[in-house]
Amino acid sequence: MSCTDKQEQLKVEVFETSASGNRLTLVTDFTVSENTSTIKLNPEKKYQTITGFGGAFTESSAYLLNKLSKKNRAKIIEAYFSESGAAYSLTRTHMNSCDFSLDQYSYAPVKGDTELEHFTIEEDKDDLIPFIKDAMAASKDGFKIFGSPWTASPWMKDNKEWVGGKLLPEYYDTWALFFSKYVDAYKAEGIDIWGFTVENEPLGNGNNWESMHYSPDEMTNFVMNHLGPKLEADGKGDLKILGYDQNREHLKEWVDSQFENEETSKYFDGTAIHWYASTFEVFPEELQYAHQKAPNKYLIQSEACVDAEIPVWKDDAWYWKKEATDWGWTWAPEKDKHLHPKYAPVNRYARDIIGCLNNWVDGWVDWNMVLDREGGPNWFKNWCIAPVIVDPDADEVYFTPLYYTIAHFSKYIRPGAEVIDVDKTDDDLMVTACKNPDSSIAVVIFNEGKVPKDFLLSLKDETKHIRISGQAIQTLIIPTNK
């Protein structure tokens, strides 16, 4: 159909990733039908400010990168961090070992060393630190990095084990010192830490791999009376402290504790969340509640992955099909099984990121950046999928559709962007939009269905007809100063 001059006034660049084969492909030719919906942008109505998007530096990923040729190692790092790639801006790493480590280790290995005189990050110097530094060199704008501990050293815990148990109160000050020492040690390597989550998955992980348990009030007490004051006393009061760091269905009780009053809130800069409670439910009520409880604090999605699956190698179509399952497919109690159906990995990522942005989340961080064809290495054999899969023996690299899905956000929505209001008339399209610091507007649209969709994009008095393929995600860039 022909468009009027007015409809063609809006300048838009359209990038699409689709089941039909587009991979962040610039799309310019649109044939639109009479059946057109409307997507109206309202940039004067603003919501949260974006902190960033990215993934996690793990020992497993770093180890694999070291096994690849220099060319393929550089190719992956450029793809994640360079301006021509996904331009990751917010990242996470583990403090001490985690399941995606080659073995269990601690930076505080000496029993009874309450002053941490034997603190050492030697374990990270062969893999994690070179990975982070190469990423820093590839990044034009730089990126924030926050650390997360899975557990304190076993000698600091009531059960003296890597898995489960609680931090003994007599070691609260030692554990607070641990965070401060970590920052100094990484600083000495040329790496600035932006902040922390207090504990990865404080509710535990079924006693499988490294973990340490807190109740909401126990974590609040540790931050309020130990970690916050220690960082402040050491001149590190600008470091960000994020509470909770687990699934969204329990979010309310944690923010109620963290942000009960001015005293409890003082050292908490925000809250971290994971997505594992469901393969499709974003938990908007919980996210809205958390924002309303602390509207000026961060709300960051800190970990996500396709878990309980071995990667499918060089088969893009699989990532668009509802064939994946997660831990809950097998283990969820009967009342929660409906939250864990078979699902399409691309759908899960696209739906969750858009749903998060539309419910006050300001940062979204994936889990491992690189895994092998088995979904590891992982000392517990907790196999998962990463956006980039490698075969180190054959020196081969596979960029899955998940890599491009995340890049639709990380590459085009920059730190400091503000989420803006959107009105749409097609309920089958998921849409979010942000105004970037350079005044450009990025609109991300996800069409989960198999039928192409036509829509009229509207900004003030200017419009543009656009078609999105079936099973596709698009980022629209409007280079506007409006």
N, C-alpha and C positions, 0 to 999 in steps of 0.2 A: 504494500500500500504506500501511497505517497504521504509525506508529512509536510505540514505547513512550515513556513520559515520560522514561525514562532517556536514550533516544536523542535526545530533543529538548532535553536540558539544555544542550548546548553551543551557545553563541551565536556565530553566524558571519555575517559579511557577505560576499556573493559578487559579484565584479565579473567580467564576461566580455566578451571580444572574440572574434568568431567570423566564419567565412566567411558565415554566414547573416545577418549584419548588426549584431550587437552591437558596440558600441564603448565599452569600459569601462562597460558597462551593469550596473546593480545588478539581480541576478537573485534572486527570492524564491520562485518557484513551482517546486517539484521534484516530478516524477512519477518514482518510481524503480521498477525492476523487481526481480524475485527474484534476478537475476544481478548481485550486488554484490561489488565488491572492497573491500579495506581499505587505508586510508592512516593509519598510526599515527605520531603525533608524539612524539618523545622529547627534550623541551627540556633535560633534565639533561645530555645529551651534546652538547657544543658544539665547534664548529670555528673557522673564522677570523672576525675582526671586519671588518665591511663599511666600506670607505672611501667608496664612492659609485658613482653611475651618472650618465651624461650623454653629451655629444657635444662636438664641436669648434667653436670660433670660427675661421672661415676668412675670408680676404678675399673670396672668392666669395660666401659667405653674407651677409656684412655689406654688400657692394655691392648685392646683390639687395634686401635689406631697405630700403636707402636709396632704391630705385626704386619701392617700394610706397607706397600711401597711408599716412598716419600711423595710421589705424585698423587696417589689415591688418598693418603692421609691429608695432604694439603687441599685436595678437591673437596673432601667432606667438611673440613674446617671452614673453607671459603664458602661452601654452600650454606652453612649455618650462620656464619658471622659477618660475611662481607656485605657491602652495599648492593652488590649484584646478586647476592643470595638472599637468605631469609632475614638477615640483619637482626638476629636475636638481641634483645635488650634487657632481659631479666632472667637470671639463672640461679640454680641451686647446686649445692654440693653436700656430701655427707662428711660429718666430723666423726673420726674413728670409722670403723668398718660398718658395712651394711650388708644386706643380702647380695647386692650387686658389687661385692668385693670378691677377691680371689680367696681370701681367708679372713679370719677374725683377728682384729688388731686394735690397739688403743694407743693414743698419743701419751697416755699416762700409765705406763706398764708396770711401774714399781709399786708394789703393795705398801701402803702406809705413807706414801710420799705426799703428805697433805699440802706442802708448799709447792708441789709440782716442779721440783728442782730437776727432775729427769724428763720433763715434758719434751717430746720430740715429734716432728712431722716427717721424719726420715722416710716413713712408709710411702708418702705421697710424692717423693722427689723424682721417682723414675717414670711416673705415668700421669697422675692427676695434675701436678703443677705444670709440667711441660704442655699438657693439653690446654689448660687455662691460659697460659702465657701465649701460646700460638693463636688462640682465639682472640685474645686482646690485640695481638698484632694485626689480625685480619679485620678487626672491627673499626669502622670509621668513627662512629659516635661513642664507642665504649658500651659497656653493659654493667648492670648491677649484679652482684653475686651474694647470696645469703647461704649460710651454713646451717645444717640440721644434724643434730646427734640422734643416732638410733638408740644408743645406750651409753651410760658412763662405764668406766672400767668395772669389771665384776667385783673387785675388792671394795668398791664404794657402795655396793648394793646389799640389801638384806638377804638375798638368796645366793650371793656370790657367783652368779651365773651371767653369761652373756644375754640369755633370753629371759624376759619377764622380770619380776621383782621390782622393788622400789629403791630409790636413792635414800640411803640412811641420813637422817637429819644432821648427824655430826659431820657429814661431808657436803652439806649444802654450800658452805663457803668455799670449799675446795673446788666443787663443781662450777661455781660462779667464776672462780679464778681461771678455770680451764677455758672458758669462753674468751676471757681477756688475753690469755697466753696464745690462744689460737690466732687471734687477730694480729698479735705482734709477730708470730712466726710466719704467717702468710705475708705480712707487710715486708718482712725481711727478704722475702722472695720476689718482691715487686708486685704483689697482688693486694689490692684494697678490698676488704670485706665490707659490704653494705649493711648487713644485719644477720639476724638469726631467726629460725623458729626454735622454740624452747625444747621441743621434743617431737621427733617423728612418731606419730600414732601412739599417743599416750594411753589409749585404751587397749593397746596391745595388738598383736597380729595372730592370735591363736597359738602363741608359744612356738613359733616356727623359727624365726631368725632374730637377730639383735632387736631387743626392745627393752623399754623401761616404763613403768606405769606411774601415772599421776591421776588423781581426781581433779576436777576443775579447781577446787579450792586449794589443793596442794600445789598446783602449778602457779596459781595466783600468789600464794604465799612465797614460793621460791622467787618469783620475779619481783614482787613488791619489797621483800626484805633481804634478798641476797643478790640476784643477778643484776637488777637495775641499779641498786646502790653501788655495787662493785664496779660496773662499767663506768658509772658516773665518777666515782672516786679515782679511777684510772685514766680520766680524761677521754673516755670513749662514750660519753652520753649521747652522741649523735648517731650511734649504731641503732638500727631498727630492731625491735623485739616483737615478734609475731607469736601469738598464743595459739593454742589448740593444735592444728596440723593433722587433722583426720577427717573422716567423712561428714557430710553436711547434715545428716539426719539428727545428729546430736549437737548441732551448732548452738542452739538456744541456751542450753544449760552452761556452755562454756563462756559465751559472751555475757551471760548474766553474772557470772563470777568475776570475769576479768574487768568488766565495766560497771560493777555494782555502784561504785561511787568514785569521787575524785582521787581518793587515796589508792584504791585498787587499780585504777586506770592509769596512774601516773607514768609507769614505765612501759606499758603496753602500747606499741605503735600501731597494732592492728591484729588481724586474725588470719591464719592460714587454713585452707581446706583442701580435701581430696574428693575425687569423684566416684569412688568405688561403691558407694551405696546403691547405685543403679546404673544401668547402661543407657537409660533414656531420660530419667527424671532429673531435672536440674535442681529441684528443691527451692523454688522461688520464694516461698513463704519464709523459709529459714534464712535465705540470703537477704531478703527485705528486712527481716527482724534484726539481723546482725547489723545492717547499715543503720537502721533507726536507733539501735542501742548505742552506736558509736559512729555518728555520721562523718566525723573528721578523721577517722582511722582507716588504715589500709584493710582491704579485704582481698586476699590473694589466693588464687587456686595454685597450690604449690606442688602437686604431683598428680599425674594421670598416665595411664598406659593401658594397652590391651593386655590383660593379664591372663594367666592360665592357658595360654596358647603358644605354640611353637610357630615362628614366622613362616609365612608362605612366600616362597622364593620366586621372584620375577613373574608374578601373576597379578597384575594390577586389578583384574576383574574381581578377584576374591575380596579385596578390600572394600568393594562396593556392594557385596552380597551379604545377606543376613545369614551368615554361617558361623560367625565367631560366638564363643561363649566366654563367660568369666567365672571367677570362683563361686559366685552365687548361684550359677546354673546347677551346681552340684550340692553346695553346702548351705545355701540360704535356708532359714526356717520357712515353713510352709506359708506363713503370713507375708513373707517378703519375696517369695519366688517370682511373683509377677513383675518385680523390679529387675529381674535378671533373665530376660528372654534371649533367644538368638538375635544377633544384631549385626549391622554392617559397620566395620571400624571407621570408615570415613564419616558415616552418619553420626556416630557417637561423638567424634571430635568436633565436627561442624556444629551440631546441635548444642553441645555443651558450651563451646566458646561463645557462640551467639547468645545462648541463654544466660550465661554468666554476665556478659557485657550488658545485657538488658535488665540485670538485677544487681547492679552496683559493684560487681567485681571489677577491680582495677588492674589486676595482673593475672596472667595465666601461664603456668609453667608445666611443661611436659616432663616425663621421667627420663630414662636413658636416651641419649642421642644416637648411640650406635650399639647394636648387639649382633651376635653371630647367627648362623642359620639354625641353631638349636634354641636361640632365645637367651643366651648367656654370654660370657661365663657367669656363673652364680654358684657360690659355694653350697647353697641349700638346694640347688636345682629348681629354683622358683622361676621357671621360664616365662618370659614376656616378649612382647613385640616392641620394637623401636621404629621411628620413622625411616631410619637408614639401617639396612641390614648388610653385613659383609661376610664374605668367605675369605678369611685371611690366608688359608692355604693356597687358594687359587688367585689371590689378590684381586677379588671382584667386589664391586659395590652395587647395591640396589637401593635406589631412592624410591621408597614406596609412596603411594598416593597420600599417606599421612603426612609426609614431609611437605608436600605442596599445600595440603589443607591448612597446616599451621602457618605456612608462609603467607597465605592469603591475609592473615592478620598481622603477623610480626613484621613483615616487609613494608606494609602500607599504613599501619596504625602505629604512630611513633610515641615514645614517652612524652607526656605533657599534652597529648591529645585529649579532647573532651568528648564524651559520649553525648550525642544529640538526639533529640526526639524524632521519631519516624511514625507516620501514619501509613497503613497499607490496607488494601481492600481484598487481597488474596490470602486467606488463612493458611494455605498450603506452602507459602514461601516464608522462610525465616529470614529476618532482616535486622541488621544493626548498623549504626553509622557513627562516625567520629569526625570531629573537626581537628585537624592537625595543627601543631604550632606554626607551620608555614601558611596556614589558612586554607590549605587544600582540604577537601572532604573525602573520606574513604567510606564507601558503603559496601558491606559484605552481605551477600544474598545466598541462601542455600535452598536448592530445589531437590528435595528428597525423592520426589516422584519420577517416574520414567518418561513422562510427557513434557515436552518443552513448554515454557511459560513466557507469555508476552506481558510487558508492563510499561507504563509511562512513568518515567522518573521525573519528579517535579521539584524544582527549587525556586522559590519565589514565583516569578512570572515566566520562568524558562522551563522547558521540558525536553525530553528525549525518549524516543521509543527504543526499547531494548528487548532482546530475546535471550533467555537463559535456557541452555540445553536441559534435557531430562537428566537426573542424577548428576547434578553439577553444583559447584560453588563458584561464585563470581566476586571479584572485588572491582568496584567502580571508583575511579579517581576523578574528582572534579577539581581542576586547578583554579580555584576561585579565590577572590579576595572579598567576597560578599560578606 
